[in-house]
Amino acid sequence: MRLIVRDLRKKFDDITVIDRAGYDFESGVVYGITGSRGSGRTTLLKCLCTECAPDGGFIRLDTGNGYYKIDYMDFGLVYDKPVLPEMLTARQYVEYMISMHAPQEHNAAKYLEIAGISRGRTDEYIGSFSDDEKQRLQFISILITEPVVVLIDEPNLDGKMYNTLKDFIARMKDKHIIIISSDNYKKLDTLVDELVWLKDGILTGGLIQEKR
């Protein structure tokens, strides 16, 4: 499976954010998109998942049996500021996701444990959770829904969140395309196989071992 990006362009008024960007992202490889703050990384992710319409270029999925236009449902997004149903408890949210996308699965506790949500927090309302805890719940929704492409925007790469992300990647890597955006490239390169730099709207990258 490949996500193919060619000649992608995006402007806001007179400011060019993405300028003829092109890259191939493959399943089985974890990509880290890095660059300075304001370089356009979040805009790029939004263009990839169709949340933001580009001004030019194209994005396609190569399934091995043909090329397809992307659809929002092909993507799973983990936002830096998650939007979740805050009136539900963590357990209720996971049970809801299971009922909608994986009715054959009945073990919500297993997913909550994977996310690192302590037993004392599972029956508390999501509205009381920190951003890190909410991001971990987003990881769980992706494990349940299994989208083709996983986009993770500005995760906390320290402490418990780092370990949760590392475990999540190990579970998803083989069959999914995973792209992580962060300006912390030193920590990012301990998680990914390939670093992709976004500078002046252009993407350049290579395997981690090639950079060292």
C-alpha positions in Angstrom: 0.0 0.0 0.0 1.3 3.4 -0.9 0.1 7.0 -0.4 1.3 9.0 -3.4 1.7 12.7 -3.2 2.6 14.7 -6.3 3.0 18.4 -6.9 0.9 19.4 -3.9 0.3 23.1 -3.4 -1.5 25.2 -0.8 -1.7 29.0 -0.3 -3.4 31.1 2.2 -3.9 34.6 0.7 -0.5 35.4 -0.7 1.5 33.0 1.5 2.6 29.7 0.0 2.6 27.0 2.6 3.0 23.9 0.5 4.9 24.3 -2.8 4.9 21.5 -5.3 5.5 18.9 -2.5 5.8 15.3 -3.5 6.5 12.0 -1.7 5.6 8.3 -1.5 4.6 6.9 1.9 4.4 3.1 2.1 2.9 0.7 4.6 5.4 -1.0 6.9 7.5 2.2 7.1 6.9 4.8 9.9 7.4 8.4 8.7 8.2 11.4 10.7 7.5 14.8 9.2 9.5 17.5 10.8 10.4 21.2 10.3 10.3 24.5 12.2 7.2 25.8 13.8 5.0 27.4 11.2 6.5 25.3 8.4 3.1 24.0 7.4 3.2 20.4 8.8 -0.4 20.5 10.2 -1.6 22.0 6.9 0.1 19.2 5.0 -1.6 16.6 7.1 -5.0 18.3 6.6 -4.5 18.3 2.9 -3.5 14.6 2.9 -6.7 13.6 4.7 -9.0 15.9 2.6 -9.8 18.1 5.6 -8.2 21.0 3.7 -8.5 21.2 -0.1 -5.1 21.8 -1.8 -4.8 24.3 -4.6 -3.0 21.9 -6.9 -1.4 18.5 -7.3 -2.9 15.2 -6.4 -3.0 12.5 -3.8 -3.7 8.8 -4.6 -3.7 5.4 -2.8 -1.9 2.6 -4.6 -3.4 -0.6 -3.2 -1.4 -2.9 -5.5 -4.5 -3.5 -7.6 -4.9 0.1 -8.9 -4.8 3.7 -8.0 -7.7 5.3 -6.1 -8.6 8.9 -5.1 -8.4 9.3 -1.3 -11.4 9.5 0.9 -11.6 10.9 4.5 -12.5 7.5 5.8 -9.1 6.1 4.6 -7.5 8.1 7.4 -7.3 8.0 11.2 -6.2 11.2 12.8 -4.7 11.9 16.2 -4.9 15.6 16.8 -2.6 17.6 19.2 -5.8 19.0 20.7 -8.2 16.0 20.6 -12.0 16.5 20.2 -13.8 13.7 22.0 -17.2 13.3 23.6 -16.5 14.7 27.0 -19.8 13.7 28.4 -18.8 10.0 28.1 -16.5 8.1 30.4 -13.4 6.5 28.8 -15.0 3.0 29.1 -18.3 4.2 27.5 -16.3 5.8 24.6 -14.3 2.6 23.9 -17.5 0.5 24.1 -19.2 2.8 21.7 -16.3 2.6 19.2 -16.3 -1.2 19.5 -20.1 -1.4 18.9 -19.8 0.7 15.8 -16.7 -0.7 14.2 -15.8 -4.1 15.8 -18.9 -5.7 17.2 -17.1 -9.0 17.4 -14.7 -7.5 20.0 -16.1 -7.4 23.5 -13.0 -6.5 25.6 -13.0 -2.8 26.2 -10.7 -3.2 29.2 -8.0 -4.6 26.9 -8.0 -1.4 24.8 -8.0 0.8 27.9 -5.0 -1.0 29.2 -3.2 -0.6 25.9 -3.9 3.1 26.1 -2.4 3.3 29.5 -5.6 4.5 31.1 -5.5 3.5 34.8 -8.4 1.5 36.2 -9.2 4.4 38.5 -9.8 6.6 35.4 -11.8 4.3 33.1 -15.1 5.3 34.6 -14.3 9.1 34.8 -15.6 11.5 32.2 -13.3 12.3 29.3 -13.9 16.0 30.0 -11.6 15.6 33.0 -8.8 14.0 31.0 -5.5 15.7 30.1 -4.6 16.2 26.4 -2.2 13.2 26.6 -4.9 11.0 28.0 -7.3 12.1 25.2 -4.6 11.4 22.6 -4.2 7.9 24.0 -8.0 7.4 23.6 -7.6 8.5 20.0 -5.0 5.7 19.5 -7.6 3.2 20.7 -10.2 4.4 18.3 -7.6 3.9 15.5 -6.8 0.4 16.7 -10.5 -0.4 16.5 -11.3 1.2 13.2 -8.1 0.3 11.4 -7.8 3.0 8.7 -5.4 2.7 5.8 -3.4 5.8 6.8 -2.7 7.0 10.4 -1.8 10.7 10.9 -0.4 11.8 14.3 -0.1 15.5 14.8 2.3 16.9 17.4 2.2 14.1 20.0 3.9 14.6 23.3 7.2 12.6 22.9 8.1 12.5 26.5 7.4 10.1 29.4 4.4 7.7 29.3 3.1 9.1 26.1 6.3 8.2 24.3 6.0 4.6 25.4 2.3 4.4 24.5 3.1 5.8 21.0 5.9 3.3 20.6 3.6 0.4 21.5 0.9 1.7 19.2 3.3 1.9 16.2 4.5 -1.7 16.8 0.8 -2.8 16.7 -0.1 -0.9 13.5 3.1 -0.6 11.5 3.0 -3.7 9.2 -0.4 -3.2 7.6 -0.8 0.6 7.8 0.9 3.8 6.6 1.9 5.8 9.7 2.9 9.5 9.5 3.9 11.5 12.6 4.4 15.2 12.6 6.6 16.9 15.2 9.2 19.7 15.4 11.2 17.5 17.9 13.2 15.7 15.3 15.8 14.3 17.7 13.1 12.4 19.7 11.1 11.7 16.5 14.0 9.8 14.9 14.0 7.3 17.7 10.4 6.3 16.7 10.4 6.4 12.9 12.1 4.7 10.0 12.3 7.7 7.7 12.5 11.5 8.5 10.8 13.8 6.0 11.7 17.5 6.2 9.2 20.2 5.3 11.0 23.4 4.5 9.9 26.3 2.2 6.9 24.1 1.3 9.0 21.3 -0.1 9.4 17.7 1.2 12.7 16.0 1.4 13.7 12.9 3.3 15.4 9.6 3.6 15.9 6.5 5.8 17.2 7.3 9.3 20.4 5.2 8.8 21.1 7.3 5.7 21.0 10.5 7.7 23.4 9.3 10.3 
